Amino acid sequence: MKALISILLALIVAVSFSKATCAGEHGGKEHGGKEQSKKEQSGKEHGGVSTVEPTAENIRETMLAYVLKQSAETGTFDIDDPETGDTRRLSLIRVHQRVGKTGNYYYSCADFKDVDTKELLDLDLDVEYKNGKLGVVDVRIHKLSGQERYTYDENDNRIPVTS
């Protein structure tokens, strides 16, 4: 079992941090399409006082570590699907390269495959930076087999997508 987890971890790290981009990334559409501003990236805000902000790589590493920790016992990342009422057993494909910031949260997406139904899911993960530490604070199913369940307006308000 340890060998399987080690292989899975190595594969996930290799896939997650590859420089390749994927058309599945939302083209700046999620969370109002706001990416981290140059001001936020530079660490200079609050009247020019230097602040240390986490890098995009720090955010992605936090997300990956969270998924791996949650998957350690069962081998799958389990999430309740509010639309079906079922618990989905997921396998991580990759964490997206794009990282943005909305209010106090950093966010990115990750692609997963449901091990039972074989459906592809895009999950949004929100990461909080508090007291010098990063932690995942929310995970939601954004897309199921390419169909959005919600989108965001220009003010980062979540809007359900009706079919």
N, C-alpha and C positions, 0 to 999 in steps of 0.2 A: 504494500500500500504506500509506503514511504517513497519507493522508487516511482510509482505512478504520479504521486503528488509532485515530486521533484521534476519529472518530465513535463507535467502539465504546467508547472510554474515557469520553467525555462521557455516553453512554447508561448505562454501568455506574455511573458516579458518581451520576447523577440517580436511577436506580432504587435503588441501594444505600442511599442516604442519605435516601430519602423517609420521611416519618413514618408512612406507612401500615403497618399490621400485617397479618399474614397468618395464616390458620388453620393453615398448615403449621408454624408455630413450635410448639414442643413443650409449651407450657403449663407450663413449669417442670419437665418430667419428666426431661430429660437431666441427666446428671451429678448424680443424686440430687436434682435440682430446686433446688440451692443457687445463689442469686444472690449477687453481691457484697454483703457486709454493709455496714451504714452505717459501721461502724468502718473497714472497708477503704476505703470511698469517701471518708471524711473526711480520710485521710492521717494520722490519729493512731492509732498503734499502738506496740508495743514500749515500754510504760510511759509513754505520753503524748508520746514523742518524735515530732516531725513527720516523716513520710516522704511522699515524693511518689510517688503511684501513678498509672499511666496511666489515662486516662478511657476510657469505653466507646467513644467516638468514635476515640480513638487505636488501640484494639484493632481496630475495624472497618477503619480506614484501613490498618493493617498487613496485615490479611488481604487487602484489595483490592489493595494494592501487590504482595503476594506472588503472587496469582493473575495479575495483569497481567504481572508479570515472567516468570512461568513460561509464559505464553501468547504472549509477544512474538514468538518465532521462528516458531511454527507456526500461531498464531491460535487455538489451542485449549489448554485446561488439561487435560493428559494425566495420568491416574492409573491405576495397575494395579488391576484388580479381583481380589482374592484368591479370590473364589468362582468366577469364570469363567476366570481365568487370562489374560483379555484386557486390553489397554490401552484404556481408554475416553477418547475425545476429547470434552471437555466445553466448553460455552459457559456463562459465568456469567449467571445471571438476577438474583440479588441476594444481598447479605449480610444476615442477619437483624439486627434491632435489638437483641435481647436479648443481653447479654454476662454471663457468669458467671465464677466463679473456683473452681477445684478444686486444692487443694494449692498448688503453685508455678505453675500454669498458668491463664491466662485462656482462655476458649473462647467460641465462637459457632458458628453454622451458616451455611451458604450453600447456595442452591438453584442447581442446574445442569441443563442439558439435554444429553443425549448427542447429538452432531451426527449420528451414524450411525444409532442405533436410535430416536431421538426420545424415549427414556425420561427421566423426571425423577428427579434424584438430589438427596439432601440430604447434604451432607458436613459433618463436624465438623472444625473447625480449632482446634488448640491453639496458643496464643501464649505464649511465655516472655518475662518481663521480667527481664533480667539485665544488670548493670553499666550501668544506665540506658538500655538499648536493648531494643526489642521485636523478636521474630522468630518466625515460624511454625516449630514444631518437629514437628508431626504433622498429617496429614490422613487422614481415614478416611471410607469410605462408610457413612453411618448408615442411610439409607433409599434404597430403589430403588422407584420408582413408588408411594410411600406405605407400603411394607412395611418395617418396622424389621428391620435385621439384628442389632441388639443394643440393649440398654437399660442403665440404670444402677440399682443399688440405693441405699439411703439412705446408704451409705458410699462412694459414687462408684466402686464396682467395676463393671466392664463385664461384662454378662451377655448371652451369645448368645441370640437369639430362635430357637426351633425351631418349624418349621411342622408 
